[in-house]
Amino acid sequence: MNLPHVQIITFGCQMNVCDSERMAEILQAAGYTVSLGGEDDAVGSADVLIVNTCSVRAKAEQKALSLIGTYAKQENPPLIVMAGCMAQVHQRELLGKVTAVSHFVGPNDYYRLPELLGGSLKGRKVWTNEPQCGEAHDFIPAACSHTGPSAFVTVMKGCDNFCAYCVVPYARGPERSRPAQDIYDEVKRLTEQGVQEVSLLGQNVNSYKGSGSVATFADLLRYVAEVPGLKRLRFMTSHPKDLSADIVKAIADVPNICKALHLPVQAGSNKVLKAMGRGYTREHYLDLLQMIRSYVPDIALTTDILVGFPGESESDFLETASLVELADYTDLFVFAYSPRPHTKAAELVDDVPQKEKVARLTKIVEIQNIHSQKHMEKLLGKELKVLVEGPSKSDKSLITGRTEGNKLVHFSADVKPGSLVTVKITAIGTHSLRGELCHG
């Protein structure tokens, strides 16, 4: 019997990308043909569409619903499954409103997909169970068939911080950490398959809790970095209130841990940070940056900014703008606040007009563009190690790879994906670099 062709479209963060890969592997092991795509990929034809959704921003939810509507209007629409955070958080209200969706599957039930699709003709299903610590299916390792030079490995799930604006604790459940030996074994198996770079994922990796000689996230970094053949090790996301000097020392000391750190600040005003429930002050955050750069002077430092949080005054915003100036980030991601269900902030008056939110977002981008350009200019003429990903999406005559600082580099060469090569940077663009392969 030929099983249906399944298409998975992913919205949101690296954790969702990782989840989609695991879903694909689970279904492939059950005999399904699976294709993976992103939110910007063209609408395709499939028997089953799984939309892996994100609830962190209202815009991501709207885009997912729009995509579902597009597929539902096809002459022969696929069976549509909503997975991910929207399925976990909104399934009750969506059951009556989005009739095109046949099944809802939360982040803790992906292991049941073959069972769900196998019984898909028996009516609509909703599987959005709360996670239970220690469940065997909670952390699904990458399959032995993984291809490509890079891979994501989940080290912990959930979040206990309950920041006032964030829906993640409600969508992903409480924090639970994966045994260090399981993580090491998965990374080792991936490197044996040819993976050169691994990114360790968690909603707040700094709060990883292990045991014995691998009790902290700093311990885990050093332990995993010892996997034979692992050329690069990355991680995200870090919470400032839990970032320790031990983690930064590991970045500084261990050669194959990338000298890059994503450290979301969200705001530069102590009043707003307190209202957000972030657990640190502006001063503490800036002290962290000073400490980080004392150990790793050339670190590629990125952040997240959230503008327009309820009660954010013009002076509060200007404090955020000044922090972006002081921090001198390599790059950042900025978002306009939108109320999320179940969160504390949803009970507050959303009193910053949308027009003002957009203006503040634009101002942050303008400030950061100056810093990003300066950091790009510093790379001009330098010889950098680049991990080759494959042909450039925009120009198939070029090869694309990434630097240790996670910058895209396009160059001409006959090299295989997974190769770690030296490239001299000859030109800079807004978001990428051009270079020449160094020989000898």
C-alpha positions as CSV (number, residue, x, y, z in Angstrom):
1,M,0.0,0.0,0.0
2,N,1.3,3.4,-0.9
3,L,1.2,5.8,2.1
4,P,0.4,9.4,1.6
5,H,3.0,12.1,0.7
6,V,3.4,14.4,3.7
7,Q,4.6,18.0,3.4
8,I,5.8,19.8,6.5
9,I,5.9,23.6,6.5
10,T,7.7,25.3,9.5
11,F,7.1,28.6,11.1
12,G,9.1,30.0,14.0
13,C,12.4,29.3,15.8
14,Q,15.2,26.8,15.6
15,M,13.3,24.6,18.0
16,N,10.4,24.3,15.5
17,V,12.9,23.6,12.7
18,C,14.3,20.8,14.8
19,D,10.8,19.5,15.7
20,S,9.9,19.4,12.0
21,E,13.0,17.4,11.3
22,R,12.1,14.9,14.0
23,M,8.5,14.7,12.7
24,A,9.8,13.9,9.2
25,E,12.1,11.2,10.5
26,I,9.3,9.6,12.5
27,L,7.0,9.5,9.5
28,Q,9.8,8.3,7.1
29,A,10.5,5.5,9.5
30,A,6.8,4.5,9.3
31,G,7.0,4.4,5.5
32,Y,5.7,7.9,4.5
33,T,7.3,10.1,1.9
34,V,8.0,13.5,3.5
35,S,9.2,16.9,2.2
36,L,10.2,19.8,4.4
37,G,9.8,23.5,3.6
38,G,9.7,26.9,5.2
39,E,7.0,29.5,5.4
40,D,8.2,31.3,2.2
41,D,8.3,28.2,0.0
42,A,5.8,27.9,-2.8
43,V,2.6,26.1,-2.3
44,G,3.0,22.4,-3.3
45,S,0.9,19.4,-3.7
46,A,0.7,16.7,-1.0
47,D,-1.7,14.3,0.4
48,V,-1.1,15.6,4.0
49,L,0.0,19.0,5.0
50,I,1.5,19.5,8.5
51,V,1.9,23.2,9.5
52,N,4.3,23.5,12.4
53,T,3.2,26.7,14.0
54,C,4.6,29.4,16.2
55,S,2.7,31.4,18.8
56,V,5.4,33.8,20.0
57,R,4.2,36.6,17.7
58,A,0.7,37.3,16.4
59,K,2.1,37.8,12.9
60,A,3.5,34.2,12.8
61,E,0.0,32.9,13.7
62,Q,-1.6,35.0,11.0
63,K,0.8,33.8,8.4
64,A,0.2,30.1,9.4
65,L,-3.6,30.6,9.1
66,S,-3.2,32.3,5.8
67,L,-1.1,29.4,4.5
68,I,-3.7,26.9,5.7
69,G,-6.4,28.8,3.9
70,T,-4.5,28.8,0.7
71,Y,-4.1,25.0,0.8
72,A,-7.7,24.5,1.8
73,K,-8.8,26.3,-1.4
74,Q,-7.1,23.8,-3.7
75,E,-9.3,21.7,-5.9
76,N,-8.2,18.6,-4.1
77,P,-7.0,19.9,-0.7
78,P,-4.8,17.8,1.5
79,L,-5.6,16.6,4.9
80,I,-4.3,19.5,7.1
81,V,-2.6,19.0,10.5
82,M,-1.8,21.9,12.7
83,A,1.3,21.1,14.9
84,G,3.3,23.1,17.3
85,C,2.6,26.0,19.6
86,M,-0.7,27.2,18.1
87,A,-2.1,23.7,18.3
88,Q,-1.1,23.5,21.9
89,V,-2.4,27.0,23.0
90,H,-5.3,27.7,20.7
91,Q,-6.8,24.3,19.7
92,R,-10.1,24.9,21.6
93,E,-11.0,28.1,19.9
94,L,-9.6,27.0,16.5
95,L,-11.6,23.8,16.5
96,G,-14.8,25.7,15.7
97,K,-13.2,28.4,13.5
98,V,-10.7,26.7,11.3
99,T,-12.6,23.8,9.9
100,A,-10.0,23.1,7.3
101,V,-7.7,21.7,10.0
102,S,-8.4,18.0,10.6
103,H,-6.0,17.4,13.5
104,F,-4.2,19.4,16.2
105,V,-0.9,18.0,17.5
106,G,1.0,19.7,20.3
107,P,4.8,19.7,20.7
108,N,4.8,16.8,23.1
109,D,2.9,14.3,20.9
110,Y,4.8,14.2,17.6
111,Y,5.8,10.6,18.3
112,R,2.1,9.7,17.7
113,L,1.9,11.1,14.1
114,P,2.0,7.7,12.4
115,E,-0.9,6.6,14.6
116,L,-2.8,9.8,13.9
117,L,-2.4,9.7,10.1
118,G,-3.1,5.9,10.1
119,G,-6.5,6.6,11.6
120,S,-7.1,10.0,9.8
121,L,-10.5,8.9,8.3
122,K,-12.1,8.5,11.8
123,G,-12.8,12.2,12.4
124,R,-10.9,15.1,13.8
125,K,-8.4,14.5,16.6
126,V,-6.8,16.8,19.1
127,W,-3.6,15.6,20.8
128,T,-2.1,18.3,23.0
129,N,-1.0,16.6,26.2
130,E,1.0,18.2,28.9
131,P,4.6,16.9,29.0
132,Q,5.7,14.6,31.7
133,C,9.3,14.7,32.9
134,G,11.2,11.6,32.0
135,E,8.9,10.3,29.3
136,A,10.8,8.2,26.8
137,H,9.4,10.1,23.8
138,D,10.1,13.6,25.3
139,F,13.5,13.9,23.5
140,I,13.5,12.2,20.1
141,P,17.0,11.8,18.7
142,A,17.9,12.6,15.1
143,A,17.6,9.6,12.8
144,C,20.5,7.7,11.5
145,S,19.6,8.9,8.0
146,H,20.4,12.6,8.8
147,T,22.1,14.4,6.0
148,G,23.8,17.7,5.7
149,P,26.8,19.3,7.5
150,S,24.8,20.9,10.3
151,A,22.3,19.5,12.8
152,F,20.2,20.6,15.7
153,V,20.2,18.6,19.0
154,T,17.7,19.4,21.7
155,V,19.2,19.4,25.2
156,M,16.2,20.7,27.2
157,K,12.6,21.7,26.6
158,G,10.2,24.0,28.2
159,C,10.6,27.2,30.3
160,D,10.0,28.1,33.9
161,N,10.6,31.9,33.5
162,F,7.1,33.0,32.6
163,C,8.2,36.4,31.1
164,A,5.1,38.6,31.0
165,Y,4.9,38.7,27.2
166,C,5.8,35.1,26.4
167,V,3.6,32.1,25.6
168,V,6.4,29.5,25.5
169,P,5.8,28.1,29.1
170,Y,2.2,27.5,28.2
171,A,3.0,25.9,24.8
172,R,6.1,23.9,25.7
173,G,5.6,23.1,29.4
174,P,8.0,23.2,32.3
175,E,11.8,22.9,32.0
176,R,13.1,19.4,31.7
177,S,16.7,18.5,30.8
178,R,18.0,15.6,28.8
179,P,20.6,13.2,30.2
180,A,24.1,14.4,29.1
181,Q,25.1,10.9,27.9
182,D,22.1,10.8,25.5
183,I,23.1,14.2,24.1
184,Y,26.7,13.1,23.7
185,D,25.7,9.8,22.0
186,E,23.4,11.6,19.6
187,V,26.1,14.2,18.6
188,K,28.7,11.4,18.2
189,R,26.3,9.4,15.9
190,L,25.7,12.6,13.9
191,T,29.4,13.3,13.4
192,E,29.9,9.7,12.4
193,Q,27.4,10.4,9.7
194,G,29.3,13.4,8.5
195,V,27.8,16.2,10.5
196,Q,30.5,18.9,11.2
197,E,28.5,21.4,13.2
198,V,25.9,20.9,15.9
199,S,23.7,23.5,17.6
200,L,22.4,22.6,21.1
201,L,18.9,23.9,21.5
202,G,16.7,24.8,24.5
203,Q,14.3,27.6,25.4
204,N,16.9,28.6,28.1
205,V,20.0,26.5,27.8
206,N,21.7,28.2,30.7
207,S,19.3,26.5,33.1
208,Y,20.3,23.0,31.9
209,K,20.4,20.7,34.9
210,G,22.5,17.5,34.6
211,S,24.1,15.3,37.2
212,G,27.5,14.1,38.3
213,S,30.4,15.6,36.4
214,V,28.0,17.2,33.9
215,A,25.8,19.1,36.2
216,T,25.6,22.5,34.5
217,F,25.4,23.8,30.9
218,A,29.0,24.9,31.0
219,D,29.9,21.3,31.9
220,L,27.7,20.0,29.0
221,L,29.4,22.4,26.5
222,R,32.8,21.1,27.4
223,Y,31.6,17.5,27.4
224,V,29.9,17.6,24.0
225,A,32.8,19.5,22.5
226,E,35.0,16.4,23.1
227,V,33.0,14.3,20.6
228,P,35.5,13.1,18.0
229,G,35.2,14.8,14.6
230,L,33.0,17.7,15.8
231,K,34.3,20.8,14.2
232,R,31.9,23.4,15.5
233,L,29.5,23.6,18.5
234,R,26.9,26.3,18.8
235,F,24.0,26.8,21.3
236,M,20.9,28.9,21.9
237,T,19.1,30.5,23.5
238,S,20.7,32.0,26.6
239,H,18.9,34.0,29.3
240,P,20.9,36.9,30.7
241,K,19.8,36.2,34.3
242,D,21.3,32.7,34.1
243,L,24.4,33.3,32.0
244,S,27.5,32.3,34.1
245,A,31.1,33.2,33.7
246,D,31.7,29.4,33.4
247,I,29.7,29.3,30.2
248,V,31.7,32.2,28.8
249,K,35.0,30.7,29.9
250,A,34.0,27.5,28.0
251,I,33.4,29.6,24.8
252,A,36.8,31.2,25.3
253,D,38.7,28.0,26.2
254,V,37.4,25.3,23.8
255,P,38.5,25.7,20.2
256,N,35.5,24.1,18.5
257,I,32.9,26.1,20.5
258,C,31.9,29.0,18.2
259,K,32.8,32.4,19.4
260,A,29.2,33.6,19.1
261,L,26.5,34.2,21.6
262,H,22.8,35.1,21.3
263,L,21.8,37.0,24.5
264,P,18.3,38.5,24.3
265,V,17.9,41.7,26.2
266,Q,14.4,42.7,25.1
267,A,14.5,46.2,26.5
268,G,16.9,48.8,27.9
269,S,14.7,50.3,30.5
270,N,14.7,48.9,34.0
271,K,11.0,49.8,34.4
272,V,10.1,47.8,31.3
273,L,12.4,44.9,32.2
274,K,10.7,44.7,35.6
275,A,7.3,44.7,34.0
276,M,8.4,42.0,31.6
277,G,9.6,39.9,34.5
278,R,13.1,39.4,33.0
279,G,14.9,39.1,36.3
280,Y,17.8,41.5,35.5
281,T,18.5,45.2,35.1
282,R,20.1,47.2,32.4
283,E,23.2,47.6,34.5
284,H,23.5,43.9,35.1
285,Y,23.1,43.2,31.4
286,L,25.8,45.7,30.4
287,D,28.1,44.3,33.0
288,L,27.5,40.9,31.4
289,L,28.6,42.2,28.0
290,Q,31.8,43.6,29.6
291,M,32.5,40.3,31.2
292,I,31.9,38.4,27.9
293,R,34.2,40.6,25.9
294,S,36.9,40.4,28.5
295,Y,37.1,36.6,27.9
296,V,36.2,36.7,24.1
297,P,37.0,40.1,22.7
298,D,35.9,39.3,19.1
299,I,32.7,37.4,20.0
300,A,29.8,37.7,17.5
301,L,27.1,39.0,19.8
302,T,23.4,39.1,18.8
303,T,20.2,39.9,20.7
304,D,16.4,40.2,20.6
305,I,14.5,43.5,21.1
306,L,10.8,43.9,21.9
307,V,9.4,47.4,21.4
308,G,6.0,48.7,22.4
309,F,5.5,46.6,25.5
310,P,2.5,48.0,27.6
311,G,3.5,51.1,29.5
312,E,6.7,51.7,27.4
313,S,7.1,55.5,27.3
314,E,9.2,57.4,24.8
315,S,11.9,57.8,27.5
316,D,11.8,54.0,28.1
317,F,12.3,53.4,24.4
318,L,15.1,55.8,24.2
319,E,16.9,53.8,27.0
320,T,16.5,50.7,24.8
321,A,17.9,52.7,21.8
322,S,20.9,53.8,23.9
323,L,21.5,50.3,25.0
324,V,21.7,49.1,21.4
325,E,24.2,51.8,20.8
326,L,26.3,50.8,23.8
327,A,26.1,47.1,23.3
328,D,27.5,47.3,19.7
329,Y,25.8,44.1,18.6
330,T,26.9,42.2,15.5
331,D,23.2,41.9,14.6
332,L,19.8,41.8,16.3
333,F,16.2,40.8,15.8
334,V,13.5,43.3,16.7
335,F,9.8,42.7,17.1
336,A,6.8,44.8,17.9
337,Y,4.8,43.7,21.0
338,S,1.5,41.8,20.4
339,P,-0.6,40.4,23.2
340,R,-0.3,36.6,23.6
341,P,-2.9,34.4,25.2
342,H,-2.5,33.3,28.9
343,T,0.4,35.7,29.5
344,K,0.4,38.3,32.3
345,A,0.9,41.1,29.7
346,A,-2.3,40.1,28.0
347,E,-4.1,41.5,31.0
348,L,-2.5,44.9,30.6
349,V,-3.7,47.7,28.3
350,D,-1.9,47.6,25.0
351,D,-1.4,51.3,25.1
352,V,1.4,51.9,22.5
353,P,-0.2,52.7,19.2
354,Q,0.7,50.4,16.3
355,K,2.1,53.3,14.3
356,E,4.4,54.2,17.2
357,K,5.5,50.5,17.6
358,V,6.5,50.5,13.9
359,A,8.4,53.8,14.3
360,R,10.3,52.4,17.3
361,L,11.1,49.2,15.5
362,T,12.4,51.1,12.5
363,K,14.6,53.3,14.7
364,I,16.2,50.3,16.3
365,V,16.9,48.8,12.8
366,E,18.5,52.1,11.7
367,I,20.8,52.1,14.7
368,Q,21.7,48.5,14.4
369,N,22.4,48.8,10.6
370,I,25.3,51.2,11.4
371,H,26.8,48.7,13.9
372,S,26.2,45.7,11.6
373,Q,27.9,47.5,8.7
374,K,30.9,48.4,10.9
375,H,31.3,44.7,12.0
376,M,31.1,43.6,8.4
377,E,33.7,46.1,7.3
378,K,36.1,44.7,9.9
379,L,36.0,41.3,8.1
380,L,37.0,42.8,4.7
381,G,40.4,41.3,3.7
382,K,40.4,38.7,6.5
383,E,40.9,35.0,6.0
384,L,38.1,33.2,7.7
385,K,37.2,29.6,8.3
386,V,33.9,28.8,6.4
387,L,31.8,25.7,6.8
388,V,30.4,24.9,3.3
389,E,26.6,24.4,3.2
390,G,26.2,23.9,-0.6
391,P,25.2,25.9,-3.7
392,S,24.0,29.5,-3.2
393,K,20.2,29.8,-3.4
394,S,20.5,33.1,-5.4
395,D,23.4,32.1,-7.7
396,K,24.0,28.4,-8.4
397,S,27.5,29.2,-9.7
398,L,28.6,30.1,-6.2
399,I,29.1,28.1,-3.0
400,T,27.6,29.2,0.3
401,G,29.0,28.7,3.8
402,R,29.1,30.2,7.2
403,T,31.7,31.8,9.4
404,E,32.2,31.0,13.0
405,G,30.3,34.2,13.7
406,N,27.4,32.8,11.6
407,K,27.8,35.2,8.6
408,L,26.9,33.9,5.2
409,V,29.8,33.8,2.7
410,H,29.4,33.3,-1.1
411,F,32.4,32.2,-3.1
412,S,33.4,30.2,-6.2
413,A,35.0,26.8,-5.6
414,D,34.6,23.1,-6.2
415,V,34.2,21.9,-2.6
416,K,31.8,19.6,-1.0
417,P,29.2,20.5,1.6
418,G,30.7,19.9,5.1
419,S,34.1,21.1,4.1
420,L,35.8,23.5,6.4
421,V,37.8,25.9,4.1
422,T,39.6,29.2,4.4
423,V,38.1,32.1,2.5
424,K,39.5,35.6,2.0
425,I,36.7,38.2,2.3
426,T,36.8,40.4,-0.8
427,A,33.4,42.3,-0.6
428,I,30.7,42.9,1.9
429,G,26.9,43.2,1.4
430,T,24.1,44.1,3.7
431,H,23.7,40.6,5.1
432,S,26.4,38.5,3.5
433,L,30.0,38.4,2.4
434,R,31.8,37.6,-0.8
435,G,35.2,35.9,-0.9
436,E,37.8,33.8,-2.6
437,L,38.9,30.4,-1.6
438,C,42.4,30.4,-0.2
439,H,44.7,27.6,-1.5
440,G,47.6,26.0,0.2
